[in-house]
């Protein structure tokens, strides 16, 4: 229930957190859930349905994280739940091939411009790690380029100037990552085509790949500047370097074929997760057939996984992608995204709060910054203290936004115009109090 009907309560969540801290580091299984960027202690969720989360204290919250992206059709969609139920009745894991794996792969290949063949894995981290190994194996080169504030999972070579929870914790270079592991990772500023050109001039013959988020979601929502993705494509082609789009977040979120379909730029390899698993653990990497055929057992680049292509995850992912294909919610999501964007902008303007709102489809961030955010240097200047107050103020009004200035918000096809307006009204009240 929202604040209109009852006061926000947190006693049960506080008790649950204290108990969790006895058994898990920081009481959580991912730092993005720890509320370290906003202060206080996290809410513990009991269930979810449609656009709502329900915590252990009975608070009903309008959800704008959607499990950090997967729940584009809302929580507990009946068709996804039924697909999982039917799959579970047949067994939860086989360790052997299934037709459902191929059916899911066919859906993805038909939808995503760059993917001719793919390999299913269990997470976005596993997907990006494997794609980079494939790029190195295919090119015989060692060095890679990533961009500050782009988060590609927690593989050692990628935890260099990472965004998201690494930035929130003030640990952009994690302890435990050796100098030898990270020395082949070149870190550039996102949206800086000239810097990318200089890197290719100096290192072009040594670069195995360039990996980037085509729309960044891990330093807040940061779209590519016109020409940036195109220039990356040109340089990679010119130097024989593999271009990898990390679409774990944007895949099937910003468009049915992902950001590459939206912007018309085709990478060599693509990584995906979140939506492709329908909310269950799932990831994949895929791309040109000549590259993918270098993966064992067709080729020599090693990658394996006991639970890859898990029958529950493939059932959920297949159901989710068929819903998106057949019902195509993207026009509705764009309409409601614009409604939320305009409403939040007006609320922040009326409150006299310096801000920037950046959005691509149903991904969005309200930055507490007086200039556009184009790269990590810009994002790092945001007023995080003000964001923390904004976050908790919205919680008090029954609205659950991402618990970090550096995470994009997401909404679903179950968010009605009325819920969007209710969110804007709550934000207006909170922003006036900052």
N, C-alpha and C positions, 0 to 999 in steps of 0.2 A: 504494500500500500504506500502511496506517496504521502508527502507531508500534508497534503490537503485533508487527509483523513486520519493520520496518526503521526506522532513524533517518531523520528528516526531512533532506532535502538541498536546497540552494538554489544550488549553484555555477553551473549552466547558466542559471538564471533571472537571477542577478546579471550574468552575461556578456551575456545577451540585453538586459537593461535598459541596461547601459552602451552597447551598440551603438545601441539605440533613442534614447538621449538625444542622439546625434549628429545625428539627423535629425528628431526630433519634440520639441515643447516639453515638457519634463519627462519625455520618454520615453514618453508615453501619448497617446491620442486622446480621453480624457475624464478630467477631474481626479478623478472618483470612483474611478478605478483606480490612483491614484498612491500610495496608502498614506500620504498626508500626515497623516492623522488618527491613525495608529497608529505612525508611525515605521518605519524600515526601507525595504526596496525590494520592489516587487510580484513576485508569482509570474507566470510566463509559462505560459499554458495551451496544451497541445498538442492535446487532444481531450476530449470529454465524452460520457458515455453514462448514461442513466437518472439516478440520484441522485449520480453521481460526476463530478469533474473530475480530469484527469490532466495534471500539469505537465511541463515539459521535463526535469525531473530524475527523472521516473518516480514521483513521489509520487501516490498515490491519495487524494483528499480528498472527504469527504462534503460536498456542495455545498448551502449555504443562502443563495445569492444568486439562482441560477436565471436568470442574465443580467439581474439586477435585476427579475425578475418574470415574464417570458414563459414560462418552462419549467414550466408547471403540470402537464404530463403527462410531465415528465422530458426529459432531453436526448436528441436524435437518435431521437425516436419513429419507429418504422418507417413508419407511415402518413404522417407529415409529410414524412419524408425521401423517400418514394416520390412524393408529390405534387410536391415540388420537382424531383425527377429527371425526371419526366414533363413538367413544364412547361418545364424547361431544354432538353429535346430539341426542343421546338417553337419555341424562340427566347427570348431573355432580356428583350427589350424591343421594343415595336412603335411606341409613340407614337400609338396609335389605340385605340378602345374594344374591350373584350372582354366576352364573356358572363360570364367568371369574376368580373369586378368587380361585376356586378349580382347574381350568386349570393351573393357575400360580403355585399353590402349587404342583401340579403333576410334572411340569417341574423341580422345585427345588428339590423335593424329589428324582426324578430320577437321578439328577446330583450330589448331595452333599452326600458324604458317611455317614455322621453322622445323617442326618435328616430323621426321620420316620414320624413325624408330625410337624406342624409349626403353628404359629399365626402371621398374618400380622399386622403390626403397621405402624406408620407414619414417623418414623425417626430412625436413628441409636441409638440416645440417649435413646429413648423409648424402643428399643429392648434390649439394655444392662441392663438398669434399670429393665426391666421385667424379664430378664434371671436370674439376681442376686436374685431378690425376689423369683423366682421359686426355685433356688438352696437352699436358706435359708428355704423356706417352706418345701421342700422335705427332707432336712437333719435335720431340727430342730436345726441348728447351726447358729451362728451369724457372725463369723469372715470370712473375705475374703482376698485373696492375689491378688494384682495387681503389675505391674512393672513400675518403674519410666520411664517417657517418653512415655508410652503407653497411648493413649487418648481413652476413652470409652464414650465420651459424657459428658454432664454437670450435671448429677445427683450428688447430694451432696456427697455421699460416694465415688464417683470416682474422684472428683476434689482434689486429693491429689497427688502431684508430677506428674501432667499431662503434656503431651508434647504439641506440636502444639501451638495454639495461646496463651494458658495459659503461656507457657514458654516464648513466644515472649514478652508478656506484663510484664514479671517478677513477675507474680502472680501465682505460682504453687499451692498455697493453697488459694482459692478464699475467700475474705470477704463474710460473709453470710453463710459460711459452719461452723456449730457448732462443737465443740470438741466432743460432744456426737455422732454426725453423723459420724464423721471420725474415732472414736477410735477403731472401729472394722475392719478398713482397714489396712492391713499390706503391706508396700511398699518395694519391693525388687529391685535389679538390674537385668535387662533383660540379658539373656544369662549366668547367674551365677547359674549353677545347684547345686553347693555345698551350696550356700546360701539358695536355695530353700529346699534342704534336711534338713538343720538346722532348718528352719522354721517349717517344718513338724514334726521334732523331738520334738520341743517345743510346737507346737499348733495343731498337727494333729487331735486330737479328737474334736477340736473346729472349724475347717475350713469347711465352707459351700462350698466354691468354690475357684478356681484359674481362673482368667480371664486374657487373654493376646492376643496381636496381633501376629499371627503366623509369619507374616512378618510385622515388624513395619513400619508405614508410617508417624507417627506423631512426630518423632525426626529425620526425614529423613528416607530413605530406609535402614532398618537394618534387614538383614536376621537372622534366628536362627542359632546358631552354631550347628554343628553336635552333635546329642544326646540330645540337650536341650529339644526339644518338647517331645521326647520319654521319658525322665526322668520325665517330668511333668506328662505325662500320667501314668507312672508306680506309682508314688507317690500318685496321686489322686485315682487310683484304689485300692492301698494298704490301704488307710485311709478312703475310702468311701466319698471322696470329689468330687464335680462336677467340671469337667474341661470344661471351656467355651472358645472357640475360637471366638474372635471378628474379623469376616471377613467382616465387613462393607466395608472396603477398598479392601481387597484381594479377596473377593467372586466374582467369574466369571471374575476376572481381571488377576490373575497370572496363572490360569488354569480354565477350564470350571467347574470343581468341587471345585474350591477354593484352598487355600493353603493346606488344609487337604488332598486333592487328590494329590497335587504335592509332599508333603512330606510323605504321607502314615501314618499319625497319626490321629486317629479319636477321637474327643472330645465327651463329653456327650451332650453339648448344643452348638449351633452356633448362632451368631447374624450376620445379613446381612443388607445391605442397598445399596445406590448408584446405581449400575448397575441393581439390581433386580427391580428398579422402572423406568428404562429406562430414567432417568433424572428428573422424577417427585418425589415428596415426598413419600417415601416408606421405610419401614424397616420390619424386621421379626426376630423372634427367633424361633428356632426349635431344635429338637434332638430326643433322645430316646422316644418312645411312652409312656413308663411307667412314665417318667418325665412330658411330655407334657399333659398327661391325668390328671395331678394334677392341671391344670389351669381351672378356672371357665369358663363355667358351668359344665365341666366334673368332675372337682375337686373343691378344696376350695381356691386355690391361686388366688387372685383377679387381674384382668387386663382387661381394656376395652378401647374403643376408638370410638368416633362418626364417624370419617372419615377412620377408618381402612378398608383396602380393597377397597379404593375409586375406582370407575370404570375407571376413567381416568388413574390413576397410575397403576392399574392392566393391562389395555390395553397396556400402554407403556412398562411396565415390561415384559409382555408376548411377545410382538413383539421383544424386545431387546434380550431376552433369546432364542427365536426361531432363530433369526439371528445368534447368537453365536453357537447354536447347529448345524445349517444347513450349515453355511459358515465357521466355525471354523478358525478364523483369527490368532490363537495362534502361529503357525509356522512362519507366516509373522511378527507378532509382536516381536517374539524372534529374528528374523533376523535383523529387523530394530533397536531393542534395542541394539544388539551387535554392529551394525554400529555406533549408537550414542555414546555408551560407549567407543569404541575404538577411535572415533574421538575426543571426549572431553578429553580423557586421553592424547592423543597426543598433543592436543592444550595446555593443562595445563602444560605438560612436556616441550614443546618447549618454553613456556613463563616463565619457572622456578618457577611456582606457586606450593607450597606444596598442595597436594590434595589426596583424596581418592574417587573413584567412586564405588558405591555399587548398584547392580541392581538385580531384580528378574522379568524376563519377561519385561512387559511394565511399571514397576515401577523403578525409578532410582533417585539417588541423587549424585551430585558432592559436596562432603564435602571439605571445606577449612580447612583441617586437615592433619597432616603428618603421622598419624597412622590410622589403621582400626577403624571404629566406631562400637562398639559391644553393647554399653549400653548408658544410659543417661549421665553418667559421661564423657564418651568420646565425645558425641555430644556437650555437654555444653562447650567444649574447642575449638570449631571451631571458625574461624576468621569471626565473623558476620559483621564486618565493611567491610571487603573485599567482602563478599557475597553481601552486599547492593550495592556496586559499580558495581559488576558483573551484578546484576539484572537490574539496570538502564541502564547500557551499552547495554545489550541485548534488552531492550525496544527500545532504540534508533535505533537498527538494525532490529526492527520489529519482535522480538521474545519475547513471554510472558511466562516466567518461574514462578514457585511458588514464592510468595513474602516473603519467609522465608527459612532460612537454614534448618529449621526443618520440612519441608513439602516435600514429595516425588513428583517428576514430573511424569506425565502420558502422553502417546501419544496414538493415535488411528490407526485403520486400514486405515484411509484416509491420514496418513502422508506418503508421497512417499519418496523413496530414495533421490530424488532431494531436498525435504524439509529438510530431515535429514542433508544432506551435506550443505545446506544453513545455517542451524542452527550451525553446527560445524564451518563453515567459520566465522560466526558472533561471536561465542564464542572465536575463536582464536584471532580475532582482539581485543575483549574486554579484554581478559586475558593478552595480551601483554601490555595493557595500565595500568594494576593495579599496 
